[in-house]
Amino acid sequence: MKYGTDYAEIILPVIGNETLKAIVARYDAQELITRKEQFTSDIQQALSQRAADFDILVHDVAVTHLEFSEEFVKAMEQQYQHE
């Protein structure tokens, strides 16, 4: 299948989203914070493997923004206040 010269811009968003969803499902919200390094490493490894199917080389993955529901944030704040 031919994607043209901008194949990376077509392929990466699709495989990025599917990879991210699959890896996020393995962690609970608190682990996404406390195990961010492992979480990011898992994304890097899975995305690199998936991108290789399309002859795309992934050099680096950075998780720069995690957003949680307001309820989760309040619950975490209350938990830390009680500790």
Summary of the structure (lengths in Angstrom):
residues: 83
radius of gyration: 16.3
end to end distance: 56.1
largest distance: 57.2
contacts: 172
relative contact order: 0.12
helix: 65%
strand: 0%
